[in-house]
Amino acid sequence: MSLTFFLLKKYSGSDKNFSGFKVFSGISILGITFGVATLIIALSILNGYKNVIREKLISFNAHLQITGFSERDLPDYKKTISEIEQLLPGIIENIQPVVQKTAIAGKGRMKEGVSIKGVTKEYIKSLGLRGVNTSSLFYYEGETMYIIPGEGVAKKLLIKPGDKITIFASNTQNLSKGIFDANVERYLASPPFQSGMGKIDESVIFMDIDEAIKLFKTEGMVSGLEIKLSNIENLDSLRNLLQDNLKYPHYVSTFYDNYRFIFTWIELQSKPIPLILGLIIIVATFNIISTMLILVLERTQAIGTLKALGVKNGLIARLFLFRGVMIGVAGIAFGNILAYLLLYLQQTYELIKLPSNVYFVSSVPVGMQLSDFILVSAVSLPVCIIMSLLPAYIASRLKPVSVMRFG
């Protein structure tokens, strides 16, 4: 055993007669542990929230959306789809036409404003909605079609599977021309879908696109086209390419454009959090200074004896620096373990719930990334080393004569 490690074990407070130092060491380790864990958890939740929101918004809006200026319907959409496939060869996963308009849904005396979204069966299957039986979509019972209300819509109107829903619809474009063509149709309710996004569950009803065209009397036109891509690295460039080549009234937007306020809010939240929570680590590491200074005071006579025996200042400084680093490394290691366990529990069991109508998600999302663990640890370790330098320097500068006289 080297002299350094022998002295480290002998004089750093590891003996049974100095239990007080162990208590302060434990407090220091706990402080660093909670600081590191808090920072990792915060970064993981931000990543998780951003990823979940992006996935959910893409699933309902796709990467690119083509709508009409002033909410105009798009004519000859099949020809437009063919043009888009020629403009973006090899990177399109699918293009789905949709008819989406506002209407009034009613059951008995209860009425509620809703958004009717006419889509294909393939569109519904691609969403992965909970509560939806994809083997029996938009089927008929006699001449009446089954439609799929959101869970929130079903709760508001007290709709149960098999209940009749009355839809009051009109084409707003015709109303703007002074043509009143209100249409009233009855449908049957399928089990409600759950998207995990409260604002969608509380407002959307899915129906077959052909039935939606008939309901709103759009004469074969659709409200928009939704495009999912295999690669979104050049999303803005692709949007501009389509906008330059598609004629009026086509308007091209990305899901970032449509929900810019959400992504801007997430970015604003993520910028100050590393700085604020980084301060937590710095405050926690100040415990190292107090703990090591206590050790210096308690070991003053031992330090004087070592220096009287010829031990150099550098070795004395290394003894206390090593001890401080050991406390820091232990705190960082336990912080990583604690963060992983808490994040794993939340990811697996969704222990912390959220109101989905406010946060778009029903539980706190988690996005664990190895890079976050490495980054926080890499930043925390130098801070712990720096905090250990002052006590080590003070210990090395003690004069043996003064120590032996007053120790």
KOLZATOR-746845 format. One line per 3 residues: number of its first residue (from 1); their letters; for each residue y, z, x of C-alpha. Coordinates in steps of 0.5 Angstrom, whole numbers, m for minus. Example, Ala and Ser with C-alpha at 12.3 -4.5 7.8 and 13.67 -1.06 7.14 Angstrom:
% KOLZATOR-746845
1) as) m9 16 25 ~ m2 14 27
END
This chain:
% KOLZATOR-746845
1) msl) 0 0 0 ~ 7 m2 3 ~ 12 3 4
4) tff) 17 0 m1 ~ 11 1 m7 ~ 9 8 m4
7) llk) 16 10 m5 ~ 17 7 m11 ~ 11 11 m14
10) kys) 13 17 m11 ~ 21 17 m13 ~ 22 13 m19
13) gsd) 21 18 m24 ~ 13 17 m25 ~ 11 24 m23
16) knf) 9 29 m28 ~ 15 34 m27 ~ 20 29 m29
19) sgf) 18 27 m36 ~ 26 27 m38 ~ 26 20 m34
22) kvf) 21 17 m38 ~ 24 19 m44 ~ 31 15 m42
25) sgi) 26 9 m39 ~ 23 9 m46 ~ 30 9 m50
28) sil) 32 3 m45 ~ 26 m1 m46 ~ 27 0 m54
31) git) 34 m2 m53 ~ 32 m9 m49 ~ 26 m10 m54
34) fgv) 30 m10 m60 ~ 36 m14 m57 ~ 31 m19 m55
37) atl) 27 m19 m61 ~ 33 m20 m66 ~ 36 m26 m62
40) iia) 29 m30 m62 ~ 28 m28 m69 ~ 35 m31 m71
43) lsi) 34 m37 m67 ~ 28 m38 m70 ~ 30 m37 m77
46) lng) 36 m42 m76 ~ 31 m47 m74 ~ 27 m46 m80
49) ykn) 32 m46 m85 ~ 35 m53 m82 ~ 28 m56 m81
52) vir) 26 m54 m88 ~ 32 m56 m92 ~ 32 m63 m88
55) ekl) 25 m64 m90 ~ 26 m62 m97 ~ 32 m66 m98
58) isf) 29 m72 m95 ~ 23 m71 m100 ~ 28 m72 m105
61) nah) 33 m77 m103 ~ 29 m81 m97 ~ 32 m82 m90
64) lqi) 37 m88 m93 ~ 39 m89 m100 ~ 42 m95 m103
67) tgf) 46 m94 m110 ~ 52 m98 m113 ~ 59 m97 m112
70) ser) 62 m93 m118 ~ 55 m91 m120 ~ 54 m98 m122
73) dlp) 46 m100 m123 ~ 43 m105 m118 ~ 41 m112 m121
76) dyk) 35 m115 m118 ~ 32 m110 m114 ~ 26 m113 m112
79) kti) 30 m118 m109 ~ 34 m113 m105 ~ 27 m110 m103
82) sei) 25 m116 m100 ~ 32 m117 m96 ~ 31 m110 m93
85) eql) 24 m111 m91 ~ 27 m117 m87 ~ 33 m113 m84
88) lpg) 28 m107 m82 ~ 22 m110 m80 ~ 16 m105 m77
91) iie) 20 m98 m79 ~ 20 m98 m86 ~ 15 m93 m89
94) niq) 16 m95 m96 ~ 22 m97 m101 ~ 22 m93 m108
97) pvv) 26 m96 m114 ~ 29 m90 m118 ~ 33 m89 m124
100) qkt) 37 m83 m124 ~ 42 m81 m130 ~ 44 m75 m134
103) aia) 42 m73 m141 ~ 41 m68 m146 ~ 34 m65 m146
106) gkg) 32 m60 m152 ~ 27 m56 m155 ~ 28 m54 m162
109) rmk) 35 m51 m163 ~ 36 m50 m155 ~ 39 m56 m151
112) egv) 40 m57 m144 ~ 44 m62 m139 ~ 39 m65 m134
115) sik) 38 m70 m129 ~ 33 m75 m131 ~ 29 m79 m125
118) gvt) 25 m85 m127 ~ 20 m86 m121 ~ 13 m89 m119
121) key) 7 m85 m119 ~ 7 m86 m111 ~ 14 m83 m111
124) iks) 11 m77 m114 ~ 5 m76 m110 ~ 9 m77 m104
127) lgl) 13 m71 m105 ~ 8 m66 m105 ~ 10 m62 m111
130) rgv) 7 m55 m113 ~ 4 m55 m120 ~ 3 m62 m121
133) nts) m4 m66 m122 ~ m3 m72 m119 ~ m9 m75 m122
136) slf) m6 m75 m129 ~ 1 m77 m128 ~ 6 m80 m134
139) yye) m1 m81 m138 ~ 0 m82 m146 ~ m3 m78 m152
142) get) m3 m84 m157 ~ 4 m87 m156 ~ 8 m81 m153
145) myi) 8 m80 m145 ~ 8 m74 m141 ~ 14 m72 m137
148) ipg) 15 m67 m132 ~ 20 m62 m132 ~ 22 m58 m127
151) egv) 20 m50 m127 ~ 27 m48 m128 ~ 28 m53 m134
154) akk) 22 m51 m137 ~ 24 m43 m137 ~ 31 m45 m140
157) lli) 28 m49 m146 ~ 22 m44 m146 ~ 18 m51 m145
160) kpg) 10 m50 m144 ~ 5 m55 m143 ~ 4 m60 m149
163) dki) 10 m58 m152 ~ 15 m64 m155 ~ 21 m65 m151
166) tif) 27 m69 m154 ~ 31 m73 m149 ~ 38 m75 m152
169) asn) 40 m81 m147 ~ 46 m86 m146 ~ 48 m91 m141
172) tqn) 55 m89 m138 ~ 56 m96 m136 ~ 56 m98 m143
175) lsk) 60 m92 m146 ~ 66 m94 m141 ~ 66 m101 m144
178) gif) 66 m98 m151 ~ 59 m99 m153 ~ 56 m93 m156
181) dan) 48 m94 m155 ~ 45 m87 m155 ~ 38 m87 m155
184) ver) 33 m81 m157 ~ 26 m81 m155 ~ 21 m75 m156
187) yla) 16 m74 m150 ~ 10 m69 m148 ~ 11 m64 m143
190) spp) 6 m64 m137 ~ 6 m57 m133 ~ 13 m56 m129
193) fqs) 13 m58 m122 ~ 16 m53 m117 ~ 20 m56 m111
196) gmg) 22 m49 m108 ~ 29 m51 m109 ~ 32 m48 m115
199) kid) 38 m53 m116 ~ 33 m59 m117 ~ 28 m55 m121
202) esv) 33 m53 m126 ~ 36 m59 m127 ~ 31 m65 m126
205) ifm) 26 m68 m130 ~ 21 m74 m128 ~ 19 m79 m132
208) did) 16 m86 m131 ~ 21 m91 m128 ~ 19 m96 m133
211) eai) 20 m91 m139 ~ 27 m89 m136 ~ 29 m96 m136
214) klf) 27 m97 m143 ~ 30 m90 m145 ~ 37 m91 m142
217) kte) 37 m99 m143 ~ 39 m101 m136 ~ 36 m108 m138
220) gmv) 31 m108 m132 ~ 36 m105 m127 ~ 36 m99 m123
223) sgl) 40 m93 m120 ~ 38 m94 m113 ~ 33 m95 m108
226) eik) 30 m90 m103 ~ 28 m92 m96 ~ 23 m87 m92
229) lsn) 23 m89 m84 ~ 18 m88 m79 ~ 24 m87 m74
232) ien) 30 m84 m75 ~ 33 m84 m68 ~ 38 m90 m70
235) lds) 40 m88 m77 ~ 47 m89 m77 ~ 46 m96 m74
238) lrn) 41 m98 m79 ~ 46 m95 m85 ~ 51 m100 m82
241) llq) 46 m106 m81 ~ 44 m105 m89 ~ 51 m104 m91
244) dnl) 54 m110 m87 ~ 48 m115 m90 ~ 48 m112 m97
247) kyp) 53 m115 m102 ~ 57 m111 m107 ~ 56 m107 m111
250) hyv) 50 m104 m106 ~ 53 m98 m102 ~ 48 m95 m97
253) stf) 48 m87 m95 ~ 44 m83 m91 ~ 41 m76 m93
256) ydn) 46 m73 m88 ~ 52 m76 m91 ~ 50 m74 m98
259) yrf) 49 m67 m96 ~ 54 m66 m90 ~ 56 m60 m93
262) ift) 50 m56 m92 ~ 48 m59 m85 ~ 55 m57 m83
265) wie) 54 m50 m85 ~ 48 m49 m82 ~ 51 m52 m75
268) lqs) 57 m47 m76 ~ 52 m41 m77 ~ 48 m43 m71
271) kpi) 54 m44 m66 ~ 57 m36 m66 ~ 50 m33 m67
274) pli) 47 m34 m60 ~ 54 m31 m57 ~ 54 m25 m62
277) lgl) 47 m23 m61 ~ 47 m24 m54 ~ 52 m19 m54
280) iii) 47 m14 m57 ~ 42 m16 m50 ~ 48 m14 m46
283) vat) 50 m7 m50 ~ 42 m6 m49 ~ 42 m7 m42
286) fni) 47 m2 m41 ~ 42 3 m42 ~ 39 1 m36
289) ist) 45 3 m32 ~ 45 10 m35 ~ 38 11 m34
292) mli) 38 9 m27 ~ 44 14 m26 ~ 40 19 m29
295) lvl) 35 18 m24 ~ 40 18 m18 ~ 43 24 m20
298) ert) 36 28 m21 ~ 33 24 m14 ~ 39 26 m10
301) qai) 36 31 m5 ~ 30 26 m5 ~ 34 20 m3
304) gtl) 38 25 3 ~ 31 27 6 ~ 29 19 6
307) kal) 36 17 9 ~ 35 23 14 ~ 28 21 16
310) gvk) 31 14 18 ~ 30 10 11 ~ 35 4 11
313) ngl) 40 3 5 ~ 37 m3 4 ~ 30 0 2
316) iar) 33 5 m2 ~ 37 0 m6 ~ 31 m4 m7
319) lfl) 27 2 m10 ~ 32 3 m15 ~ 33 m4 m17
322) frg) 26 m5 m17 ~ 25 0 m22 ~ 31 m3 m26
325) vmi) 28 m9 m26 ~ 21 m6 m29 ~ 25 m3 m35
328) gva) 28 m10 m36 ~ 22 m14 m36 ~ 18 m9 m40
331) gia) 23 m9 m45 ~ 23 m17 m45 ~ 16 m17 m46
334) fgn) 15 m13 m51 ~ 21 m16 m55 ~ 18 m23 m54
337) ila) 11 m20 m57 ~ 15 m16 m63 ~ 19 m22 m65
340) yll) 13 m27 m65 ~ 9 m21 m69 ~ 15 m21 m74
343) lyl) 16 m28 m75 ~ 8 m30 m75 ~ 8 m25 m81
346) qqt) 14 m28 m85 ~ 11 m35 m84 ~ 4 m33 m86
349) yel) 6 m28 m92 ~ 13 m30 m94 ~ 15 m22 m94
352) ikl) 22 m23 m95 ~ 24 m27 m101 ~ 30 m31 m103
355) psn) 34 m34 m109 ~ 32 m41 m109 ~ 38 m43 m113
358) vyf) 43 m40 m108 ~ 39 m42 m101 ~ 35 m48 m103
361) vss) 29 m44 m101 ~ 24 m39 m104 ~ 23 m35 m98
364) vpv) 26 m34 m91 ~ 24 m40 m87 ~ 21 m39 m80
367) gmq) 21 m45 m74 ~ 18 m42 m68 ~ 19 m46 m62
370) lsd) 17 m44 m55 ~ 24 m46 m52 ~ 27 m40 m56
373) fil) 23 m35 m53 ~ 24 m38 m46 ~ 31 m39 m47
376) vsa) 32 m32 m49 ~ 28 m29 m44 ~ 31 m33 m38
379) vsl) 38 m31 m40 ~ 36 m23 m41 ~ 32 m22 m34
382) pvc) 39 m24 m30 ~ 43 m19 m34 ~ 38 m14 m33
385) iim) 38 m15 m26 ~ 45 m15 m26 ~ 45 m8 m29
388) sll) 41 m5 m24 ~ 45 m7 m18 ~ 50 m2 m19
391) pay) 46 4 m19 ~ 42 1 m14 ~ 48 1 m10
394) ias) 51 8 m11 ~ 44 11 m9 ~ 44 7 m2
397) rlk) 51 9 m1 ~ 49 17 m1 ~ 51 20 5
400) pvs) 45 24 8 ~ 49 30 10 ~ 53 31 4
403) vmr) 46 30 0 ~ 43 35 4 ~ 49 40 4
406) fg) 50 40 m3 ~ 43 38 m6
END
